[in-house]
Amino acid sequence: TLTVGRQQEVASPVEVRAVAVDGLGNVWFTDEASQRVMRVTAQQLEQNHRTPQVVYDGNVVDAVRAPGGLAVDNFFVYWLNKAYGKKSGSLVKARQNPAVNLAEFNATTESGAVHPLASNAEKCYGTCLALGNAFYTDEFNKVYGVPRSAIARGDVVAVSDRLKEPRGCAYDGDSTVYVADKGSNAIYMFAANMEQLRPNRPMVKAAELQGAFGVAVYAMLDD
């Protein structure tokens, strides 16, 4: 049985599109309306402080354009842009802790802080990290993959073009990525434990779900 504990307000006032939690317990999220990538630290949560930190702001950083899907590891934050992806980056990788204050941010001082991994689609929705790769979905029918260490934007591979309206994706921590397909009213899965990204991966229906949009994976703890 999946149960949910007492809800806690983490940040306010924000208009959140995607949420992720890093290994330190910091809560990251995108605010599409304000064009920001933000976080509430674990320390703020303990102290019940709900004013989020602005880490990247579209008014200062060109690579933030209507940010949507989000993923984090212990060093970087990854986000998708839902506007101007081919110009500003479809999937962007950035340091979790920029070396300078946001107000002083510029391309000269922080040329390595923000790096578009892909610029192949104007509007994207969901992203997830699996081993050495990042996977993400566009607004049409494709799931893409790109190495998390990619330097050239041409390293993108169309893992599948057989879905109807792919949206969220999630990695199970082992070998499988799950993708919510809104257009097919289903959750699909594919093997993500490949040493090298390959196109046209077989997609297997894992579940039927009306209007599937977001997806998450959890593990049952032994009693």
Phi and psi in degrees as GROMACS dihedral restraints (atoms count N, CA, C in turn):
[ dihedral_restraints ]
;  ai    aj    ak    al  type     phi  dphi    fc
    3     4     5     6     1   -95.5    20    10
    4     5     6     7     1   120.9    20    10
    6     7     8     9     1  -119.5    20    10
    7     8     9    10     1   155.3    20    10
    9    10    11    12     1  -120.6    20    10
   10    11    12    13     1   132.5    20    10
   12    13    14    15     1   -80.8    20    10
   13    14    15    16     1  -169.9    20    10
   15    16    17    18     1   -64.8    20    10
   16    17    18    19     1   132.7    20    10
   18    19    20    21     1   -72.5    20    10
   19    20    21    22     1   145.2    20    10
   21    22    23    24     1  -131.4    20    10
   22    23    24    25     1   130.8    20    10
   24    25    26    27     1   -73.6    20    10
   25    26    27    28     1   123.0    20    10
   27    28    29    30     1   -97.1    20    10
   28    29    30    31     1   -41.2    20    10
   30    31    32    33     1  -145.6    20    10
   31    32    33    34     1   146.7    20    10
   33    34    35    36     1  -162.1    20    10
   34    35    36    37     1   144.7    20    10
   36    37    38    39     1   -91.7    20    10
   37    38    39    40     1   128.9    20    10
   39    40    41    42     1  -142.2    20    10
   40    41    42    43     1   161.6    20    10
   42    43    44    45     1  -121.7    20    10
   43    44    45    46     1    91.4    20    10
   45    46    47    48     1   -84.3    20    10
   46    47    48    49     1   139.4    20    10
   48    49    50    51     1  -107.1    20    10
   49    50    51    52     1   -38.7    20    10
   51    52    53    54     1  -148.4    20    10
   52    53    54    55     1   151.5    20    10
   54    55    56    57     1  -133.0    20    10
   55    56    57    58     1   143.0    20    10
   57    58    59    60     1  -148.3    20    10
   58    59    60    61     1   151.3    20    10
   60    61    62    63     1  -120.1    20    10
   61    62    63    64     1   128.5    20    10
   63    64    65    66     1   -85.5    20    10
   64    65    66    67     1   179.4    20    10
   66    67    68    69     1   -66.9    20    10
   67    68    69    70     1   -14.4    20    10
   69    70    71    72     1   -95.0    20    10
   70    71    72    73     1    -3.1    20    10
   72    73    74    75     1    90.7    20    10
   73    74    75    76     1     9.8    20    10
   75    76    77    78     1   -77.9    20    10
   76    77    78    79     1   135.4    20    10
   78    79    80    81     1   -97.2    20    10
   79    80    81    82     1   119.6    20    10
   81    82    83    84     1  -105.8    20    10
   82    83    84    85     1   148.1    20    10
   84    85    86    87     1  -159.5    20    10
   85    86    87    88     1   160.2    20    10
   87    88    89    90     1  -106.7    20    10
   88    89    90    91     1   141.7    20    10
   90    91    92    93     1  -118.2    20    10
   91    92    93    94     1    98.9    20    10
   93    94    95    96     1   -63.0    20    10
   94    95    96    97     1   -40.9    20    10
   96    97    98    99     1   -64.0    20    10
   97    98    99   100     1   -40.2    20    10
   99   100   101   102     1   -93.6    20    10
  100   101   102   103     1     0.4    20    10
  102   103   104   105     1    59.9    20    10
  103   104   105   106     1    52.3    20    10
  105   106   107   108     1  -137.1    20    10
  106   107   108   109     1   148.1    20    10
  108   109   110   111     1  -107.9    20    10
  109   110   111   112     1   123.7    20    10
  111   112   113   114     1  -132.2    20    10
  112   113   114   115     1   169.1    20    10
  114   115   116   117     1  -151.8    20    10
  115   116   117   118     1   155.9    20    10
  117   118   119   120     1  -120.8    20    10
  118   119   120   121     1   120.3    20    10
  120   121   122   123     1   -74.3    20    10
  121   122   123   124     1   162.4    20    10
  123   124   125   126     1   -60.3    20    10
  124   125   126   127     1   -36.1    20    10
  126   127   128   129     1   -65.2    20    10
  127   128   129   130     1   -40.9    20    10
  129   130   131   132     1   -61.8    20    10
  130   131   132   133     1   -39.8    20    10
  132   133   134   135     1   -62.6    20    10
  133   134   135   136     1   -42.9    20    10
  135   136   137   138     1   -63.1    20    10
  136   137   138   139     1   -33.8    20    10
  138   139   140   141     1   -93.1    20    10
  139   140   141   142     1     2.9    20    10
  141   142   143   144     1    60.6    20    10
  142   143   144   145     1    36.7    20    10
  144   145   146   147     1   -93.4    20    10
  145   146   147   148     1   120.9    20    10
  147   148   149   150     1  -106.4    20    10
  148   149   150   151     1     7.2    20    10
  150   151   152   153     1   -87.0    20    10
  151   152   153   154     1   112.3    20    10
  153   154   155   156     1   -74.6    20    10
  154   155   156   157     1   157.5    20    10
  156   157   158   159     1   -87.9    20    10
  157   158   159   160     1   134.7    20    10
  159   160   161   162     1   -88.1    20    10
  160   161   162   163     1   114.9    20    10
  162   163   164   165     1   -93.9    20    10
  163   164   165   166     1   -44.1    20    10
  165   166   167   168     1  -135.6    20    10
  166   167   168   169     1   132.3    20    10
  168   169   170   171     1  -122.7    20    10
  169   170   171   172     1   128.4    20    10
  171   172   173   174     1   -62.8    20    10
  172   173   174   175     1   -19.2    20    10
  174   175   176   177     1   -73.7    20    10
  175   176   177   178     1   -15.2    20    10
  177   178   179   180     1  -117.7    20    10
  178   179   180   181     1   -37.0    20    10
  180   181   182   183     1  -109.0    20    10
  181   182   183   184     1   119.3    20    10
  183   184   185   186     1   -63.8    20    10
  184   185   186   187     1   -23.4    20    10
  186   187   188   189     1   -81.7    20    10
  187   188   189   190     1     7.0    20    10
  189   190   191   192     1  -112.4    20    10
  190   191   192   193     1   105.9    20    10
  192   193   194   195     1  -137.4    20    10
  193   194   195   196     1    99.0    20    10
  195   196   197   198     1    51.4    20    10
  196   197   198   199     1    60.4    20    10
  198   199   200   201     1   -63.5    20    10
  199   200   201   202     1   138.5    20    10
  201   202   203   204     1  -121.7    20    10
  202   203   204   205     1  -101.4    20    10
  204   205   206   207     1   -57.5    20    10
  205   206   207   208     1   150.4    20    10
  207   208   209   210     1  -146.8    20    10
  208   209   210   211     1   144.2    20    10
  210   211   212   213     1  -148.0    20    10
  211   212   213   214     1   155.3    20    10
  213   214   215   216     1  -140.3    20    10
  214   215   216   217     1   151.2    20    10
  216   217   218   219     1  -118.9    20    10
  217   218   219   220     1  -156.4    20    10
  219   220   221   222     1   -87.5    20    10
  220   221   222   223     1    -2.2    20    10
  222   223   224   225     1  -127.3    20    10
  223   224   225   226     1   -32.2    20    10
  225   226   227   228     1  -126.5    20    10
  226   227   228   229     1   157.5    20    10
  228   229   230   231     1  -116.9    20    10
  229   230   231   232     1   139.0    20    10
  231   232   233   234     1  -121.0    20    10
  232   233   234   235     1   133.5    20    10
  234   235   236   237     1  -138.9    20    10
  235   236   237   238     1   157.2    20    10
  237   238   239   240     1  -104.1    20    10
  238   239   240   241     1   145.1    20    10
  240   241   242   243     1  -100.8    20    10
  241   242   243   244     1   137.4    20    10
  243   244   245   246     1   -99.5    20    10
  244   245   246   247     1     9.6    20    10
  246   247   248   249     1  -152.2    20    10
  247   248   249   250     1   143.1    20    10
  249   250   251   252     1    54.7    20    10
  250   251   252   253     1    37.3    20    10
  252   253   254   255     1   -63.7    20    10
  253   254   255   256     1   -33.8    20    10
  255   256   257   258     1   -73.4    20    10
  256   257   258   259     1   -18.2    20    10
  258   259   260   261     1   -99.2    20    10
  259   260   261   262     1   -47.1    20    10
  261   262   263   264     1   -97.6    20    10
  262   263   264   265     1   -13.3    20    10
  264   265   266   267     1   118.5    20    10
  265   266   267   268     1   126.5    20    10
  267   268   269   270     1   -74.6    20    10
  268   269   270   271     1   -49.2    20    10
  270   271   272   273     1  -122.0    20    10
  271   272   273   274     1   124.9    20    10
  273   274   275   276     1  -118.8    20    10
  274   275   276   277     1   138.1    20    10
  276   277   278   279     1  -114.8    20    10
  277   278   279   280     1   132.7    20    10
  279   280   281   282     1  -145.3    20    10
  280   281   282   283     1   153.9    20    10
  282   283   284   285     1   -63.3    20    10
  283   284   285   286     1   141.2    20    10
  285   286   287   288     1   -69.5    20    10
  286   287   288   289     1   -28.1    20    10
  288   289   290   291     1  -128.0    20    10
  289   290   291   292     1    90.3    20    10
  291   292   293   294     1   -58.0    20    10
  292   293   294   295     1   150.2    20    10
  294   295   296   297     1   -74.4    20    10
  295   296   297   298     1   -14.6    20    10
  297   298   299   300     1  -128.9    20    10
  298   299   300   301     1   162.8    20    10
  300   301   302   303     1   -65.4    20    10
  301   302   303   304     1   149.4    20    10
  303   304   305   306     1   -57.4    20    10
  304   305   306   307     1   -37.3    20    10
  306   307   308   309     1   -64.5    20    10
  307   308   309   310     1   -23.1    20    10
  309   310   311   312     1  -101.6    20    10
  310   311   312   313     1     4.6    20    10
  312   313   314   315     1   -65.6    20    10
  313   314   315   316     1   133.2    20    10
  315   316   317   318     1  -155.4    20    10
  316   317   318   319     1   166.0    20    10
  318   319   320   321     1   -64.3    20    10
  319   320   321   322     1   -26.5    20    10
  321   322   323   324     1   -74.8    20    10
  322   323   324   325     1   -49.1    20    10
  324   325   326   327     1   -75.4    20    10
  325   326   327   328     1   -27.6    20    10
  327   328   329   330     1  -125.0    20    10
  328   329   330   331     1    41.6    20    10
  330   331   332   333     1   -61.7    20    10
  331   332   333   334     1   -26.6    20    10
  333   334   335   336     1   -99.7    20    10
  334   335   336   337     1    -2.6    20    10
  336   337   338   339     1   -75.7    20    10
  337   338   339   340     1   -36.6    20    10
  339   340   341   342     1  -122.8    20    10
  340   341   342   343     1   124.5    20    10
  342   343   344   345     1  -138.4    20    10
  343   344   345   346     1   111.2    20    10
  345   346   347   348     1   -64.8    20    10
  346   347   348   349     1   120.5    20    10
  348   349   350   351     1   -79.6    20    10
  349   350   351   352     1   -25.8    20    10
  351   352   353   354     1  -151.9    20    10
  352   353   354   355     1   147.2    20    10
  354   355   356   357     1  -140.5    20    10
  355   356   357   358     1    43.8    20    10
  357   358   359   360     1   -99.7    20    10
  358   359   360   361     1   -11.6    20    10
  360   361   362   363     1  -137.5    20    10
  361   362   363   364     1   141.8    20    10
  363   364   365   366     1   -71.7    20    10
  364   365   366   367     1   -39.5    20    10
  366   367   368   369     1  -134.0    20    10
  367   368   369   370     1   125.6    20    10
  369   370   371   372     1  -129.2    20    10
  370   371   372   373     1   162.0    20    10
  372   373   374   375     1  -119.8    20    10
  373   374   375   376     1   -68.9    20    10
  375   376   377   378     1  -116.1    20    10
  376   377   378   379     1   146.1    20    10
  378   379   380   381     1  -139.1    20    10
  379   380   381   382     1   152.4    20    10
  381   382   383   384     1  -151.7    20    10
  382   383   384   385     1   154.5    20    10
  384   385   386   387     1  -103.9    20    10
  385   386   387   388     1   133.0    20    10
  387   388   389   390     1  -140.6    20    10
  388   389   390   391     1   111.1    20    10
  390   391   392   393     1    54.5    20    10
  391   392   393   394     1  -124.3    20    10
  393   394   395   396     1   -91.1    20    10
  394   395   396   397     1     9.5    20    10
  396   397   398   399     1  -122.1    20    10
  397   398   399   400     1   158.5    20    10
  399   400   401   402     1  -116.3    20    10
  400   401   402   403     1   133.4    20    10
  402   403   404   405     1  -114.0    20    10
  403   404   405   406     1   148.7    20    10
  405   406   407   408     1  -156.5    20    10
  406   407   408   409     1   160.7    20    10
  408   409   410   411     1  -116.4    20    10
  409   410   411   412     1   148.6    20    10
  411   412   413   414     1  -101.6    20    10
  412   413   414   415     1  -174.5    20    10
  414   415   416   417     1   -81.0    20    10
  415   416   417   418     1    -6.2    20    10
  417   418   419   420     1  -106.4    20    10
  418   419   420   421     1   -97.1    20    10
  420   421   422   423     1  -137.0    20    10
  421   422   423   424     1    13.4    20    10
  423   424   425   426     1  -111.7    20    10
  424   425   426   427     1   146.3    20    10
  426   427   428   429     1  -114.7    20    10
  427   428   429   430     1   127.5    20    10
  429   430   431   432     1  -112.3    20    10
  430   431   432   433     1   158.1    20    10
  432   433   434   435     1  -134.2    20    10
  433   434   435   436     1   146.9    20    10
  435   436   437   438     1  -149.5    20    10
  436   437   438   439     1   140.3    20    10
  438   439   440   441     1   -61.0    20    10
  439   440   441   442     1   138.7    20    10
  441   442   443   444     1   -66.4    20    10
  442   443   444   445     1   -18.8    20    10
  444   445   446   447     1   -98.5    20    10
  445   446   447   448     1    11.0    20    10
  447   448   449   450     1   -60.1    20    10
  448   449   450   451     1   141.0    20    10
  450   451   452   453     1  -105.4    20    10
  451   452   453   454     1   -45.3    20    10
  453   454   455   456     1   -88.8    20    10
  454   455   456   457     1   139.6    20    10
  456   457   458   459     1   -71.9    20    10
  457   458   459   460     1    -8.7    20    10
  459   460   461   462     1   -83.5    20    10
  460   461   462   463     1     4.6    20    10
  462   463   464   465     1   -81.8    20    10
  463   464   465   466     1     3.4    20    10
  465   466   467   468     1   -71.9    20    10
  466   467   468   469     1   138.3    20    10
  468   469   470   471     1  -123.9    20    10
  469   470   471   472     1   132.2    20    10
  471   472   473   474     1   -78.8    20    10
  472   473   474   475     1    98.1    20    10
  474   475   476   477     1   -66.2    20    10
  475   476   477   478     1   -34.1    20    10
  477   478   479   480     1  -156.0    20    10
  478   479   480   481     1   144.8    20    10
  480   481   482   483     1  -128.7    20    10
  481   482   483   484     1    27.1    20    10
  483   484   485   486     1  -107.2    20    10
  484   485   486   487     1     1.4    20    10
  486   487   488   489     1   -90.2    20    10
  487   488   489   490     1   171.6    20    10
  489   490   491   492     1   -99.4    20    10
  490   491   492   493     1   -53.3    20    10
  492   493   494   495     1  -142.7    20    10
  493   494   495   496     1    72.5    20    10
  495   496   497   498     1   -65.5    20    10
  496   497   498   499     1   140.9    20    10
  498   499   500   501     1  -128.2    20    10
  499   500   501   502     1  -101.7    20    10
  501   502   503   504     1   -75.7    20    10
  502   503   504   505     1   157.0    20    10
  504   505   506   507     1  -141.1    20    10
  505   506   507   508     1   157.9    20    10
  507   508   509   510     1  -151.3    20    10
  508   509   510   511     1   145.1    20    10
  510   511   512   513     1  -104.6    20    10
  511   512   513   514     1   138.5    20    10
  513   514   515   516     1   -87.4    20    10
  514   515   516   517     1     4.0    20    10
  516   517   518   519     1    82.5    20    10
  517   518   519   520     1    -0.5    20    10
  519   520   521   522     1  -121.5    20    10
  520   521   522   523     1   -76.4    20    10
  522   523   524   525     1  -151.0    20    10
  523   524   525   526     1     4.3    20    10
  525   526   527   528     1  -126.9    20    10
  526   527   528   529     1   139.0    20    10
  528   529   530   531     1  -110.8    20    10
  529   530   531   532     1   134.5    20    10
  531   532   533   534     1  -107.0    20    10
  532   533   534   535     1   138.8    20    10
  534   535   536   537     1  -128.0    20    10
  535   536   537   538     1   128.4    20    10
  537   538   539   540     1   -83.2    20    10
  538   539   540   541     1   125.7    20    10
  540   541   542   543     1  -113.0    20    10
  541   542   543   544     1    99.5    20    10
  543   544   545   546     1   -59.9    20    10
  544   545   546   547     1   -41.5    20    10
  546   547   548   549     1   -68.3    20    10
  547   548   549   550     1   -28.8    20    10
  549   550   551   552     1   -97.9    20    10
  550   551   552   553     1    -2.1    20    10
  552   553   554   555     1    53.4    20    10
  553   554   555   556     1    49.3    20    10
  555   556   557   558     1  -156.3    20    10
  556   557   558   559     1   162.8    20    10
  558   559   560   561     1  -109.5    20    10
  559   560   561   562     1   127.6    20    10
  561   562   563   564     1  -111.2    20    10
  562   563   564   565     1   160.2    20    10
  564   565   566   567     1  -137.9    20    10
  565   566   567   568     1   153.9    20    10
  567   568   569   570     1  -147.2    20    10
  568   569   570   571     1   155.0    20    10
  570   571   572   573     1   -73.1    20    10
  571   572   573   574     1   124.5    20    10
  573   574   575   576     1  -110.6    20    10
  574   575   576   577     1     5.0    20    10
  576   577   578   579     1   -88.9    20    10
  577   578   579   580     1    48.8    20    10
  579   580   581   582     1   -98.2    20    10
  580   581   582   583     1   139.0    20    10
  582   583   584   585     1   -68.0    20    10
  583   584   585   586     1   -34.7    20    10
  585   586   587   588     1  -131.5    20    10
  586   587   588   589     1   135.1    20    10
  588   589   590   591     1   -60.9    20    10
  589   590   591   592     1   136.7    20    10
  591   592   593   594     1  -133.2    20    10
  592   593   594   595     1   145.5    20    10
  594   595   596   597     1   -78.1    20    10
  595   596   597   598     1   165.1    20    10
  597   598   599   600     1    56.4    20    10
  598   599   600   601     1    49.9    20    10
  600   601   602   603     1   -71.2    20    10
  601   602   603   604     1   142.3    20    10
  603   604   605   606     1   -63.4    20    10
  604   605   606   607     1   132.8    20    10
  606   607   608   609     1  -108.5    20    10
  607   608   609   610     1   127.7    20    10
  609   610   611   612     1  -114.6    20    10
  610   611   612   613     1   130.9    20    10
  612   613   614   615     1   -70.6    20    10
  613   614   615   616     1   123.1    20    10
  615   616   617   618     1   -96.3    20    10
  616   617   618   619     1   -30.4    20    10
  618   619   620   621     1  -164.9    20    10
  619   620   621   622     1   156.6    20    10
  621   622   623   624     1  -101.3    20    10
  622   623   624   625     1   135.5    20    10
  624   625   626   627     1  -154.1    20    10
  625   626   627   628     1   121.2    20    10
  627   628   629   630     1   -61.4    20    10
  628   629   630   631     1   124.5    20    10
  630   631   632   633     1    61.3    20    10
  631   632   633   634     1    35.9    20    10
  633   634   635   636     1   -52.7    20    10
  634   635   636   637     1   129.5    20    10
  636   637   638   639     1  -130.3    20    10
  637   638   639   640     1   -65.5    20    10
  639   640   641   642     1   -97.1    20    10
  640   641   642   643     1   157.2    20    10
  642   643   644   645     1  -148.1    20    10
  643   644   645   646     1   143.1    20    10
  645   646   647   648     1  -140.8    20    10
  646   647   648   649     1   157.4    20    10
  648   649   650   651     1  -121.8    20    10
  649   650   651   652     1   134.4    20    10
  651   652   653   654     1  -134.7    20    10
  652   653   654   655     1   160.7    20    10
  654   655   656   657     1  -115.9    20    10
  655   656   657   658     1   139.9    20    10
  657   658   659   660     1   -79.8    20    10
  658   659   660   661     1   129.2    20    10
  660   661   662   663     1   -84.1    20    10
  661   662   663   664     1   141.1    20    10
  663   664   665   666     1   -71.4    20    10
  664   665   666   667     1   140.4    20    10
